[in-house]
Amino acid sequence: MPSIHVVIATVGRAQLVRRTVDLLDLQTRRADGVMVVSVSPADVAGVEQARGAPRILFSERGLCRQRNRALDALEGQADIIVFFDDDFIPADDYLAQVEALFEGHPDIVGITGELRGDGVRHGGFTIEQALELLAKPDPAAAELRHRHELYGCNMAIRTSAAQGMRFDENLPLYGWQEDIDFTNRLGRKGRQVSTRAVTGVHLGTSGGRTSGKRLGYSQVANIVYLKRKGTMRPDFGNRLMWNNVAANALRSLRPEPLVDRRGRFLGNMLAIFDCLRGRVDPRRILEM
């Protein structure tokens, strides 16, 4: 049997990550290891008492750095690594389905689950709401769909295909679009797919994330950087960037609760101005 390890990078959400780790112990195919990577002991207070005896590591702050810390620690130990956001709740057969797909399709190098619900788009879900969604029958067909890239809130990779690969630490803090960059490169080694057979709910929990101004800057700067790097398709990147800028501009007039639209739009404009001056750089958010 392949060795499956789950990695969760987190910061500022100790209570939430304790509950999500507890739920992993209910998987029909349990992980061979669960690793939680954070920045300070306060970020994972109580997590060591979660079911399944998670391994806790610390790194410098930043999603890419934290995930790279896990990749370094798991070198040579895992056949499959599953990355979950700290607010992702997998269906109880998630790992079993991932294992079956990798075993049955040697050409597959990456899998992302098709969500039963995404709180990022629907104002956020509680864990209880997520479990209710997952308990309902899903009539959708569980066919395999080709994916150019995977969705970072839940993605499984075949480590033999990702040998030597790391997340790009030039995408600091929240690392916006780091999943696109990493899995665009991974997809050159084999097939990447999504399927309803692998599923879960992304809670879309607010808090513990980067500021609106920083995120707005990243929404432009990271796309420009990745297009130049060649790991983001220009048509996809352009559409994503301008959709975000337009949404932030329009909704800044009447912002949603808990969404800093004005800050995001300000960040968008700063990045566009830096583009015009030829000095746009994702790392500039560290100065904000």
Phi, psi and omega in degrees: 000141178291151176273124182245126178237138178257135179241130176233117173266136185210158172202133174071018184221050187301316183293318180294313184293330175299317181290320181292324177293320177304317183294333179297336180289349179267001179300139178293333171241103185288150177292148174285345176191145174239126182241126176250123182244122181223192188252323182218159178303328180296331181290341184231026180302123180089348183292330180297342179268359180294156178296148177091002177049064180296149175268131183248128177235160178234150178210178170295154183293141178135130184303316181296316179296319181292318178292326177293326176300320178292316179300320178297316183291332183264004180307122178079002183252335188240138172273328180226131174244129179249120177263123174242139165294158181289351177243032175253131179247109182279152168300154188291348177252017184305306184292325178296318179292320177298314179300315182297320181292315179295321179291323184275344183226088183298342180277349180281130179247344181208144181224137171233140181281147174271120192289142170279342176190142179233106182295340176300326182264348187233025174083006177096145176237152168275166176299321180296319177295322179297316180295325176295318178298319182287338180281343181282144176299144179248108183282353184291148179290140182265054180278159177274131178242134178293138177231132173291322180220167180250159179269119190294346179292336174205111179208141180244135182235146173276116190293333178295330178279336183260018182305123178082353181280145176220159175288147186281110183283000170285354173257091190279172177053242184295342174066036188311124182075016176297330179292322178297314180299310184295313186278342169296318177290319179298322182295346176283350181262350183170197186270141174240141187220163166231159180198151176289345177292333176253114189210173179176188179233129174268116185295326183069039183291133176272160180100144179079008183251183182283164183289162179300318181298315179295315180298318179300320177296316180296328181299337176256308187297318182294324179292316178301316180298314183287328175295318178294325179289336180090017180249010172226128180296128185305318181296317178296314182297315180297317180296316180297315183297309185288331173297318179293316180299314181296317180296318180294321180296313183290316185279348176294341177288323177220078186296149173288155175301138176071007177242118182275074182296322181294319176297318179296318181293321175300315177299319176304311184294322177297319180292320178297318177298319178295325175300316181295330179270358179073028183229020180292137184203125179306330184286352180295341179294340178291344179265356185267000000 
